Amino acid sequence: MIANGLFNGLQRDCVRFTVDWIDGKVDPISYYAKLSVFRKLPIGRMAAERNRFTELFGDRVEMVDQSLPGVRGQPPVPMPNHVTFAGPDDLLSCVWSDEWPAMKKRFLLLKETIGRLVALRNNAHKIINLSDADFEALVAFAAWRRAEPEARPYLRSLNLPGVGTKWLERNIRLCRLVCADLGLEGSQDCHIEACGLHREDRREATLKWNEDAYPSPFGNTSMTVRISEVKSSPVLAKIGVVIVVENLEMLDKMRPAPDVLILFGAGHAVGPILADMGCLAGAEIIYWGDADSHGFACLSEARRARPDLRSHRMTPEILENCAHLMRPEPDAARLLNAPSGLTPDEARCCEALKEKWLRLEQEFDEDGVDELAARGLVDPLTERHMAATTEPEPEPKSKLSALRKILSAH
């Protein structure tokens, strides 16, 4: 603080006067000295500060004669009383003598590029603290948004010097203010979209389809894909039934029928996945998850996205039919209340599991696969089914048995 707090608040208010300068204010500014602070300085320091004020502010400082504390018989000495500046520019030129010329150029360039500084002016300190490289990138961003207000490119395709993912993360607030000063409204929920950029959707979904109905040139029947790439797929729009499973292992235990798709719901991500997969809007959705705290919570989230969704193996019948497969619920504290959006049967099942502290993990419920197979939705590929349909290898025939067969034929 100048003169150890003599003109209290002078430096602190420089940012505020930067805003006044941007607004074009030219009114004089006066600060009265806090003489009690100055009078507490040692006599030698007091003289040095007085001389420094004279050099720094010149004739802007009004001096008054004051007697020195603790000194008798000495005539009063001139001391700073108040300092008056012609306006914000005059004040900033004095206090920020080294920095202000460069800062002034920054604000003038931004005003020329954007046309006005309204939202940005209240964040002048952020602009002042930018490095030269970051400021040049901000000007480039502002010039692009003004020239192409309707553009919505991906950040990776935005060819602006210095503007990248890391830069945007550091300066996202300033970019939003630039857009506000340009009068460009964007999404208030997403910083990227608010800056006029298209948010890259990196979310993925794992799908399994019938290889006869949809042959793949790669020979695979399942694939992890970007949701943004398939959400409008005309091929998926032909699907009649979608079976959503909570565990990835279930993809290997079922082969979907020709008009059936098996979708890995990725746990709690299932709601947004179903909401964004618009191509499945006409399909029947069957949700099959673990009968436990997480499973019912995921079911609730899935139903918010698709209210017409039906659950599979998540009703009270499993408590009797699958008692031998039940395991202790390690996360019983989450079962305090059934999630919203459940049907009465689903809620009763959830409450019963809560009382018994039990859970049924989907991958152990092979009967659930058989039920879907009975409806013609899948072909079971469970270990039990594969063992039952595998033909035993024929026993090797001895030479004697072969000879008997030949002889009996004659």
C-alpha positions, 0 to 999 in steps of 0.5 A: 500500500502506498505510503503504508496506508496513507491514502487508504484504498487507492491501489485497491480501487484501481480495478474499479477505476479501470471499469470507470475508464472503460465506461468513459468517465472523466470526473475528478477523483480525490483521496484524503490522507489518513494523517494518523498513519503518516504521523506514526512514521519515524521522522526520517521515513516521514520525510522520505515518504513525503518526497516520494509522494511529490515525485509520484503525484507532483502537483496533484498532492495538496500539502498542509502544515502539520506539527510533528508528534513528540517534537516541541519547539519545531515549526510545522512541516508540510504533509500530504493532505489529499491527492486529486486526479483528473480522472480514472486515466490520470489515476491509473497512469500514476499508480500503475505507471509501468503496467497501465499503457499495456493494459490500456491497449488491451482494453481498447483492442477488446472494445474494438474487437467486440464492440462494447465491454459490459460484462467483461468490464466487471472482470477487468482484473482477469484481463489484466492478469492474463499472459500476453499469449492468453490475451492474444488467444482471447482476442482471436476467440472474440473476433471469431465469435463476432464473425461467425455467430451462428457457427457451432464447431467442435473445439478440436476443429476450431483453428484459432491460434492458442485456443485449445482444450487447456486454454478454454478450461483456464479461460472459460469464464472470460469466453462466456463474458465475450459471448455475453457482450456480443449478445450471443446466448448459449446453453447455461448448463454447459460452458462449452456450448455457452461459448458457441462450441459444440460439446463432443459427446464421448459417452459410449454404449455396448450393443449386441445384435443378431449376426444373421439379421445384421451381418458385420464385415468384421465378423463381430456381433457386439461393439462399443460405439459412441452414442453420438454416432448411432443415436439416429441410426436408421438400422437401429430404428428397425429394432423391435425389442431392446433388452437392457442388462446391467452387467457386461457379462450378460452379453455373452450369455444370450444371442438376440433374436433378429429384431432384438438388441441387447444393450449394456446399460453401464449402471447409473448411466442407463438413463442418459443413454436411453434418453439420447438413443432416439433411434430406439423410441419405437422399440419395447424396452426391457430392463434387467438389472441386479435385484439390489440397491444399485439395480433398483436405482438404475431401474428408476433412472432408466424409467425416467428416460423411458416411462414405458419401460418394463423390468425383468426378474425384479419382482417379488417372485424371485424371492422364492424362485431364486432363494438359493442364488441370493447373497448378502447385500453389502450395501444395505445402507442404500436400501433405506427407501425404494427409489421413485418411479418403481411399480408396486411389485418392484417396490415390494421386491425392493423393500423385501430385499431391504428387510432381508439384506439380500441381493440377486446378481444378474449373472447368476440368474440363468432362469432369467435367460430361459424366460427370455428364450421362452418368449423368443427374444434370445437364444440362451448361451449359458453354461447350463444350456451349452452343456445340455445341448452338446452331444457326447463324443462317440466312443471309439470302436474297436477292430473286433466290433467293426468285424462283427458288424461286417459279418452280421451284414452277411 
